[in-house]
Amino acid sequence: MQAQPDDQRPRKPVQRSRSPSLGDLAPDEVKSVVDEYSAIYEAGLESRKARYQSLVNRYYDLVTDFYEFGWGQSFHFAPRRRGESFKASLMRHQHFLAERLALKPGMQVLDVGCGVGGPMGNLARHSGASFVGINNNAYQIERAQLHTDDVRPLCRFIHGDYMQIPEGDNSFDAAFAIESMPHAPDKAGAYGEILRVLRPGACFAAYEWCLTKEFDPRNTKHLRIRSDIMVGDGLPDLSGSAEIRAALSKAGFELLEARDLAPDSDPETPWYRALQGRDLSLASIPRTPAGRALTNLTLRAAESLRVVPEGTTQVSTLLNAAADALVDGGESGVFTPMFFFLARKRARS
């Protein structure tokens, strides 16, 4: 499917409350969207890859407001230092990419899968570079416009598919992706599109979700973790680090750095701590097991009273299972959300 046209029309995003809702879906749409999402998964891997746009778009229609309620404007993890707050670790993790890419004013930077714009806004304020974010989900673009309003001259958004980026060859001085590439149905194809739009000598840095060398495909627990992460996070598949390296090479990138940053976390503050309930603050409650369970019970009651749309509790349950699987994946060492790489487009000879 061809990417959607550049979404640059001036609009004033509506300020929404930070309570769990379901984006801009009509109440009578929610259950059918949940069922459609489930049906794509049940049809198998090839169906998920063939229908990846619907899979990912429907997923974020359903979960974006849940994520903002529990996570804020930056939907990702970070290796955390002892005594460091969750929010501070996210910011430092974003700045690490800025340093590796040497971002500075005057650069044109592509944010691949920009989410609701939290990292883009932070990096624009930090570096002064200009950013273009591409996202397949219109509601998230609306949220991103709101979150980057103070740096509007530095931020532009494309409503489109990063498998077919509607920008010319050699357009960008750098590109980055923060935990967005696991949604790609074809890693080499996605990386190839990013290579195309980068200028010769420019770099691409990313944090990828992947299975580690500890993953055993014969281990039923490992398979359950993998499945729950995929279903609960809208992923067509989940690759290993070797597959990511191979896909970068196939796309034509020169790989400069590649390593899992999860071991950089302090043992007392692993990357998945935010989901364990070990952070004691008012802001952390929605991320904790108890907070997630309470949200689920509240939504179940509200749904029975028709205060929230039918299907809302199913979404909450799906996300809870995914959160538990992420913790299990981290504790067992079979999964990481922060396989970091820095790759370069070769300069013309």
C-alpha positions as CSV (number, residue, x, y, z in Angstrom):
1,M,0.0,0.0,0.0
2,Q,1.3,3.4,-0.9
3,A,2.2,5.7,2.0
4,Q,-0.3,8.4,2.9
5,P,0.5,12.0,1.9
6,D,2.5,14.3,4.1
7,D,0.3,15.4,6.9
8,Q,1.3,19.1,7.2
9,R,-2.1,20.8,7.4
10,P,-2.2,23.2,10.3
11,R,-4.4,21.8,13.1
12,K,-4.8,22.6,16.7
13,P,-4.7,19.3,18.6
14,V,-7.3,18.8,21.3
15,Q,-5.9,18.6,24.9
16,R,-7.1,15.3,26.4
17,S,-7.2,14.1,29.9
18,R,-4.5,11.5,30.9
19,S,-7.0,8.8,31.7
20,P,-7.4,5.5,29.9
21,S,-9.5,5.9,26.8
22,L,-9.3,4.6,23.2
23,G,-8.0,7.5,21.1
24,D,-10.5,8.8,18.6
25,L,-12.3,5.6,18.0
26,A,-16.1,5.8,18.2
27,P,-17.5,3.9,21.1
28,D,-19.2,1.4,18.8
29,E,-16.0,0.8,16.9
30,V,-13.9,-0.5,19.8
31,K,-15.1,-4.1,20.1
32,S,-14.9,-4.6,16.3
33,V,-11.3,-3.2,16.2
34,V,-10.3,-5.5,19.1
35,D,-11.8,-8.5,17.2
36,E,-10.1,-7.5,13.9
37,Y,-6.7,-7.2,15.7
38,S,-7.2,-10.6,17.3
39,A,-8.2,-12.2,14.0
40,I,-5.0,-11.0,12.3
41,Y,-2.9,-12.7,14.9
42,E,-4.9,-15.9,14.8
43,A,-4.4,-16.1,11.0
44,G,-0.7,-16.7,11.5
45,L,2.7,-15.2,10.7
46,E,2.2,-14.6,6.9
47,S,-1.1,-12.9,7.5
48,R,0.5,-10.6,10.1
49,K,3.3,-9.6,7.7
50,A,0.9,-9.1,4.8
51,R,-1.5,-7.0,6.9
52,Y,1.2,-5.3,9.1
53,Q,-0.2,-1.8,8.4
54,S,-3.7,-2.8,9.7
55,L,-2.1,-4.7,12.6
56,V,0.0,-1.9,13.8
57,N,-2.5,0.9,13.1
58,R,-5.3,-0.9,14.9
59,Y,-3.0,-1.7,17.8
60,Y,-2.1,2.0,18.4
61,D,-5.7,3.0,17.9
62,L,-6.5,0.9,20.9
63,V,-3.5,1.4,23.2
64,T,-2.1,4.9,22.7
65,D,-4.1,6.5,25.5
66,F,-3.3,3.6,27.8
67,Y,0.4,4.1,27.1
68,E,0.2,7.8,27.8
69,F,-1.7,7.3,31.0
70,G,0.9,4.8,32.3
71,W,4.1,5.8,30.5
72,G,4.0,9.5,29.5
73,Q,5.1,10.8,26.1
74,S,8.0,8.4,25.6
75,F,7.0,4.8,24.9
76,H,10.2,3.0,25.5
77,F,12.6,1.5,28.1
78,A,16.1,2.5,29.2
79,P,19.1,1.1,31.0
80,R,18.8,2.7,34.4
81,R,21.4,3.8,36.9
82,R,21.1,3.4,40.7
83,G,19.2,6.3,42.1
84,E,18.1,7.5,38.7
85,S,14.4,8.2,38.2
86,F,12.5,6.4,35.4
87,K,11.9,9.6,33.5
88,A,15.6,10.7,33.8
89,S,16.7,7.3,32.4
90,L,14.5,7.7,29.4
91,M,15.9,11.2,28.7
92,R,19.5,10.0,29.1
93,H,18.7,7.1,26.7
94,Q,17.4,9.5,24.1
95,H,20.4,11.9,24.5
96,F,22.7,8.9,24.0
97,L,21.4,8.6,20.4
98,A,21.9,12.4,19.9
99,E,25.5,12.0,20.9
100,R,26.1,9.0,18.7
101,L,24.6,10.8,15.7
102,A,26.3,14.1,16.6
103,L,23.0,16.0,16.2
104,K,23.3,19.8,15.9
105,P,21.4,22.8,14.5
106,G,20.9,22.7,10.7
107,M,20.8,18.9,10.4
108,Q,17.7,17.2,8.9
109,V,16.9,14.1,11.0
110,L,14.3,11.4,10.3
111,D,12.5,9.9,13.3
112,V,11.4,6.5,12.1
113,G,8.1,5.5,13.9
114,C,7.9,8.7,15.9
115,G,5.1,7.6,18.3
116,V,3.4,10.5,20.1
117,G,6.5,12.7,19.6
118,G,8.0,12.6,23.1
119,P,11.6,11.7,22.1
120,M,11.5,14.0,19.0
121,G,10.5,17.0,21.1
122,N,13.2,16.2,23.7
123,L,15.9,15.8,21.0
124,A,14.8,19.0,19.2
125,R,15.1,20.9,22.5
126,H,18.5,19.2,23.3
127,S,20.2,19.5,19.9
128,G,18.5,22.2,17.9
129,A,18.3,19.9,14.8
130,S,15.3,19.7,12.6
131,F,13.2,16.6,12.7
132,V,10.7,14.8,10.4
133,G,8.7,12.0,12.1
134,I,6.9,9.3,10.2
135,N,4.0,7.4,11.7
136,N,1.3,5.2,10.3
137,N,-1.2,6.2,13.0
138,A,-3.1,9.4,12.6
139,Y,-4.1,9.7,16.2
140,Q,-0.5,9.5,17.4
141,I,0.4,12.2,14.9
142,E,-2.2,14.4,16.5
143,R,-0.7,13.7,19.9
144,A,2.8,14.3,18.6
145,Q,1.8,17.7,17.3
146,L,0.5,18.6,20.7
147,H,3.6,17.4,22.5
148,T,6.0,19.3,20.2
149,D,4.1,22.5,20.0
150,D,6.9,24.5,21.7
151,V,9.4,23.4,19.1
152,R,7.0,23.5,16.1
153,P,9.5,25.1,13.7
154,L,11.9,22.1,14.2
155,C,9.3,19.3,13.9
156,R,7.3,18.1,10.9
157,F,5.2,14.9,10.6
158,I,4.4,12.5,7.9
159,H,1.3,10.2,8.1
160,G,2.8,7.3,6.3
161,D,4.5,3.9,6.2
162,Y,8.2,3.7,6.9
163,M,8.4,0.7,4.5
164,Q,7.7,3.3,1.8
165,I,9.0,6.6,3.0
166,P,7.5,9.5,0.9
167,E,10.7,11.5,0.8
168,G,13.4,11.8,-1.9
169,D,16.7,10.0,-2.0
170,N,19.6,11.5,0.0
171,S,17.3,13.8,2.0
172,F,18.5,13.4,5.6
173,D,21.6,13.9,7.6
174,A,20.7,11.3,10.2
175,A,18.0,8.9,11.2
176,F,17.0,7.2,14.4
177,A,14.4,4.7,15.6
178,I,13.5,4.1,19.2
179,E,11.8,0.7,19.6
180,S,9.6,1.2,16.5
181,M,11.3,-1.2,14.0
182,P,10.0,-4.4,15.5
183,H,6.7,-3.6,13.7
184,A,8.4,-4.0,10.3
185,P,7.3,-7.1,8.4
186,D,10.7,-7.1,6.6
187,K,13.8,-5.8,8.4
188,A,16.0,-5.5,5.4
189,G,13.3,-3.8,3.4
190,A,12.7,-1.3,6.2
191,Y,16.4,-0.6,6.7
192,G,16.8,-0.3,2.9
193,E,14.2,2.5,2.8
194,I,16.0,4.4,5.5
195,L,19.3,3.9,3.7
196,R,17.7,5.4,0.5
197,V,16.7,8.6,2.2
198,L,20.0,9.2,4.0
199,R,22.7,11.2,2.5
200,P,26.0,9.4,1.8
201,G,28.1,9.2,5.0
202,A,25.0,9.7,7.2
203,C,24.3,7.4,10.1
204,F,21.2,5.6,11.4
205,A,21.0,4.7,15.1
206,A,18.3,2.6,16.7
207,Y,17.1,0.6,19.7
208,E,15.6,-2.7,18.6
209,W,13.5,-5.2,20.5
210,C,15.0,-8.7,20.0
211,L,15.5,-12.2,21.4
212,T,18.9,-12.8,22.9
213,K,21.2,-15.8,22.6
214,E,19.6,-17.1,25.8
215,F,16.3,-17.8,23.9
216,D,15.7,-21.5,23.4
217,P,13.0,-22.3,20.8
218,R,12.5,-25.7,22.5
219,N,11.7,-24.1,25.9
220,T,7.9,-23.7,26.3
221,K,8.3,-20.8,28.8
222,H,10.5,-18.9,26.3
223,L,8.0,-19.5,23.5
224,R,5.2,-18.2,25.8
225,I,7.2,-15.1,26.6
226,R,7.8,-14.5,22.9
227,S,4.2,-15.0,21.9
228,D,2.8,-12.8,24.7
229,I,5.2,-9.9,23.8
230,M,4.3,-10.2,20.1
231,V,0.5,-10.3,20.7
232,G,0.5,-7.6,23.4
233,D,2.7,-5.2,21.5
234,G,1.5,-5.5,17.9
235,L,4.5,-7.2,16.4
236,P,4.4,-9.4,13.3
237,D,7.4,-11.3,14.5
238,L,10.3,-11.0,16.9
239,S,13.9,-11.3,15.6
240,G,17.2,-12.2,17.1
241,S,20.2,-9.9,17.2
242,A,21.9,-11.9,14.5
243,E,19.0,-11.4,12.2
244,I,19.1,-7.6,12.8
245,R,22.8,-7.5,12.0
246,A,22.2,-9.6,8.8
247,A,19.4,-7.3,7.7
248,L,21.5,-4.2,8.1
249,S,24.2,-5.7,6.0
250,K,21.7,-6.9,3.3
251,A,20.2,-3.4,3.2
252,G,23.7,-2.0,2.4
253,F,24.6,-0.3,5.7
254,E,28.1,-0.4,7.2
255,L,27.7,-1.5,10.8
256,L,29.7,0.6,13.2
257,E,28.4,-0.5,16.6
258,A,26.0,-3.1,17.9
259,R,25.4,-4.3,21.4
260,D,22.7,-4.9,24.0
261,L,22.5,-2.1,26.4
262,A,20.4,-4.0,28.9
263,P,23.5,-5.1,30.9
264,D,24.3,-1.4,31.4
265,S,21.4,-1.2,33.9
266,D,22.3,-1.3,37.6
267,P,21.3,-4.7,39.0
268,E,19.0,-2.9,41.4
269,T,17.3,-1.0,38.6
270,P,16.9,-3.3,35.6
271,W,15.1,-1.9,32.5
272,Y,11.9,-3.7,33.4
273,R,11.7,-2.4,37.0
274,A,9.1,0.1,35.9
275,L,6.7,-2.8,35.3
276,Q,7.5,-4.7,38.5
277,G,6.0,-2.4,41.1
278,R,9.2,-1.6,42.8
279,D,9.2,2.1,42.1
280,L,7.2,3.9,44.9
281,S,5.8,7.1,43.5
282,L,2.3,8.4,42.5
283,A,3.3,8.6,38.8
284,S,4.5,5.0,38.7
285,I,1.3,3.4,40.0
286,P,-0.4,2.8,36.6
287,R,2.7,0.8,35.5
288,T,2.8,-1.5,38.5
289,P,1.1,-4.9,38.6
290,A,-1.2,-3.7,41.3
291,G,-2.0,-0.5,39.4
292,R,-2.6,-2.4,36.2
293,A,-4.9,-4.9,38.0
294,L,-6.8,-2.0,39.6
295,T,-7.2,-0.3,36.2
296,N,-8.4,-3.6,34.7
297,L,-11.0,-4.1,37.5
298,T,-12.2,-0.5,37.2
299,L,-12.6,-0.8,33.4
300,R,-14.5,-4.0,33.8
301,A,-17.0,-2.4,36.1
302,A,-17.2,0.7,33.9
303,E,-17.7,-1.4,30.8
304,S,-20.6,-3.3,32.5
305,L,-22.2,0.0,33.3
306,R,-21.5,1.2,29.7
307,V,-19.3,4.1,31.0
308,V,-16.5,2.9,28.6
309,P,-17.0,1.1,25.3
310,E,-17.3,-2.7,25.0
311,G,-13.9,-4.2,24.4
312,T,-11.9,-1.7,26.6
313,T,-11.2,-4.4,29.2
314,Q,-9.9,-6.7,26.6
315,V,-7.3,-4.1,25.6
316,S,-6.3,-3.7,29.2
317,T,-6.0,-7.4,29.7
318,L,-3.9,-7.7,26.6
319,L,-1.5,-5.0,27.8
320,N,-1.2,-6.6,31.2
321,A,-0.2,-10.0,29.7
322,A,2.4,-8.2,27.6
323,A,3.8,-6.3,30.6
324,D,4.1,-9.6,32.5
325,A,5.9,-11.2,29.6
326,L,8.3,-8.3,29.3
327,V,9.3,-8.7,32.9
328,D,9.7,-12.5,32.4
329,G,11.7,-11.9,29.3
330,G,14.0,-9.5,31.1
331,E,14.4,-11.6,34.3
332,S,15.2,-14.7,32.2
333,G,17.5,-12.8,29.9
334,V,15.8,-14.1,26.7
335,F,14.6,-10.7,25.6
336,T,15.9,-7.1,25.3
337,P,14.2,-3.9,24.2
338,M,17.5,-2.1,23.7
339,F,19.7,-3.8,21.2
340,F,21.6,-0.7,20.1
341,F,23.2,-0.3,16.7
342,L,24.9,2.6,14.8
343,A,25.1,2.1,11.1
344,R,26.4,4.3,8.3
345,K,25.5,4.8,4.7
346,R,28.7,4.4,2.7
347,A,30.0,7.6,1.1
348,R,30.2,7.6,-2.6
349,S,33.6,6.6,-4.0
